[in-house]
Amino acid sequence: MCNARALIYDAVMVPAGWFGLDRARQRLVDGLSGSVLEVGTGTGLQLPTYPPGVSSVVAIDIDPELLTRARLRRPGVSLLQADVQQLPFPDGSFDAVVACLVFCTVADPARGLSEIRRVLRPGGQLRLLEHVRSPHPTVARLQDRLTPAWSHLAMGCQLNRDTVSLVQSSGFRITHRAQRLRQLVEELVAVPA
């Protein structure tokens, strides 16, 4: 049985998919192969998009109610309640880590990124799709003002995170960067530096 949080999450995210998020999710995983860790899977909307070259997907989320809904999205995926800030996997476990609209809600994003770096194999990739702090001062100030109320409504989401700088300062080198929606959304591919 679905719970209220999962239904609300899907009520917001499914329509966002119709307006471009589904295409962005597909770009995020295009060309991946091997074993993949998806952090912050939510209700599993990313799970059906993985290409055939991906041999295994492990998806984590801190919310067990969202994971219940995710189980319906793609059979055969290993789902686990876990926190990106303390990943329960050995060093070098994955060929890639995928995060879609996750790091805005992580309490200590630098710690989460450090954990991702630890579980990536040599040559592995981090692929992120995140909304970020605007480079435009007026928009950034508006994000700052809206963030406290928005965070309360949206599971801790911070509208004004400078995720690109966090990725770089956490020991990653960005190899691909695409800015979308007037630089409010970043698509990143990064490798451990």
Secondary structure, 3 states (H helix, E strand, C coil): CCCHHHHHHHHHHHHHHHHHHHHHHHHHHCCCCEEEEEECCCCCCCHHHCCCCEEEEEEEECCHHHHHHHCCCCCCCEEEECECCECCCCCCCEEEEEEECCCCCCCCHHHHHHHHHHHEEEEEEEEEEEECCCCCHHHHHHHHHHHHHHHHHCCCCCCCCCHHHHHHHCCEEEEEEEEECCCCEEEEEEEEC
